[in-house]
């Protein structure tokens, strides 16, 4: 930042330099001065802010007199620090007699109708209103009139309960639904003394991010229905962790009591989730302490799974692995930490001598060095999550983004709401991105290549310098039969809208996000090639993103849980079987043992019938699981393993950011981390893997996997580290892509 963008300000006599226009309340934080507030939030707009008046300060600004002398002119009234932009020479006082008196009056006013039911309120002990009243409020209230009354614990939504009596009208929740989530679920109704917050027509609040209003509410008005009356802040412990509900890697805190998870709150990480969570993450982590958790091994005896000791189960596993020889495979790992996955692949490759490894349960199972990596030099995402904020244009294709990548959805919406970015969306059906995408087009299912070829045709005509790109001649010949009208006819998108999409991409830096409709397309390889062509042609080859969707699927790839790649994407000499090939081999009794590591093919694989035949046949099936899943019910041995709350390690999110998790509590002596299970098995096979902790394994990963060299425990810190590829790909090419309607596609490539 240039020096002329900084201004000098004094706050309670403390001189600080801050960017011009910084809110006074933020400048005070830099000076180490506390200004109390309720309505202010740095991530929310000020369109409906500055209404609690708690942050009043006295302000003086320099004024030049007629004789040229500079004097300080005090503003006639106190100002709200949250809405006051600082300017050069400004002096702010936060502890004057006037300010102290105003704070007491404001708190006295806020408590006129507040029920003061702190002893039974779940917010008690961590309530800003309670804290500010103690520090800044009056000792007594002059009001003796009857307080207003509303129905207690009104069920606002599936997860949120509303106690309207406690609401102080700070507008944080309403601004969140307008600014961040974009579902506009909450608003002020009526005016004056009758004003209150509610949904439209008192309907149920429907939001995928509703849990955030609980955390940003500065009083006990909005509370969690799941956490209500379960614990108090002073009798719970908290541990830093990472959400496991999708691949975004949101930073969270696990609050637990007596070995049971009580609630999940967001943890600040500006590079990933900022301070937001989706409802799947905030309320979906209760699986950690559900009564359905497995706490003892199970062995199939007389056709039924029955409890067994750990030694009995492992002895049987080792015996059957010896009998199977190299005819073994493993599916899973997306739930596991990097340390778990590293030992899993090392156990199979070094001890069992098998490369039959995979973690993918979708239809798109390309070789590791093909697809996006072969074209652009990276495997999944070219951009970091935070990069989307600065993009001129973002093109979302084939993705129900809010459900597939909820935190990416919030970043994309932020780019539009606050940064002036333009969002384009193309999907086979309407999604929540319709609110702000311009244009949003709905194409005919399976016609992605037709739509992309129409856009490419326009860009090729507008970009004569593309003729210098390798493969340009054959590429242009492949487009000879295409026209905008043909693309419109095949895709079902009007020619005018195709031109608008091309105009937006041509106008500046563009990021591309492709989702499940692309990766689960029967001709996924062709669609991805077309996206790469569009990116190369428009000069955005570094901005293609096809993010994984499962928790640590990126880490599983990095750690070599692939049939053709060892850790760090090192090619193996004899590639093994992928997920589909292993299931087919098991169904045909050509695979003697199959180990499921947190994978549930019966429930999640695209061909459930194949999965059932594979697991219900002659193949010996081992399942390392948290619960008795549909796949585990068909296994011969089920081993209980630790969840995210019961082990240490690292996860790698969809943008390749490596982040740490920490053990919070222990579930049972017979529940172990996945890496421990494979180390135990290797020892029983007399080929020990001598590891004693996840930290030991990470140290080895730092040495043996160059991509992870800088991801040591000491360097990861609270924000993690996004590992980088050694160098950018320079030989970018244009590749002809054949459009095949779905009727002509029989096998995914």
Helices and strands as residue ranges (DSSP letters): G 3-5, E 6-11, E 14-19, H 24-31, E 56-64, E 70-74, E 79-80, E 91-93, H 97-110, H 128-136, E 154-155, E 160-162, G 164-166, H 172-179, E 187-189, G 192-194, E 196-198, G 200-202, H 211-216, E 222-224, G 233-235, E 237-242, E 251-257, E 260-266, H 279-283, G 285-289, E 298-301, E 304-307, H 310-324, E 328-332, H 338-346, I 347-351, E 357-358, H 371-376, G 385-390, E 393-397, H 401-404, H 406-419, E 422-427, G 432-435, E 440-442, H 448-462, G 464-468, H 472-478, H 484-491, H 495-506, E 510-514, H 516-519, H 524-537, E 544-545, H 553-558, E 565-566, E 570-571, H 579-587, E 593-597, H 601-604, H 608-615, E 620-625, G 632-634, E 637-640, G 644-646, E 649-652, E 657-661, H 674-684, H 694-704, G 706-708, H 713-716, E 721-722, G 742-744
